[in-house]
Amino acid sequence: MIEFALAGAPRGKERVKTAADGHSYTPERTVSFEGRLAYAAQLAMAGRPPLEGPLELDVVMYFAVPASKPARFRQDALAGKIRPTVKPDWDNGGKLTDALNLIVWIDDKQVVDARVRKFYSDRPRTEIRVTPINNGVFA
């Protein structure tokens, strides 16, 4: 199993933009976050080759509790009784794992089971866990 975390507010993959001159580009915030995610993955892999075979992916995004919320909300949010319904959308949070291609796995098509969850925390972060299924043994 490979596990790592990226400190800071979770981000989602933003759509490709088109400039006035017609060329397309990925927004800088997405490029930066994916770069940080790739670096954290490289550290977690510690020189090991990318995983092969089918994989399970778990992405957990932890958001800061808004300062404008009352104390009771904060208490319930940190206890997991209230979950964030803010951006990024769950699927855009998961799409950022494209940055793990050729680092954690060869290609994200190997992910056959995935889950993205959102919680509140005093420590905003994104946690990633990748687990081989059947230890790479195929039936």
Secondary structure, 3 states (H helix, E strand, C coil): CEEEEEECCCCCCCCCEECCCCCEECCHHHHHHHHHHHHHHHHHHCCCCCECCCEEEEEEEEECCCCCCCHHHHHHHHCCCCCCCCCCCHHHHHHHHHHHECCCECCHHHEEEEEEEEEECCCCEEEEEEEECHHHCCC
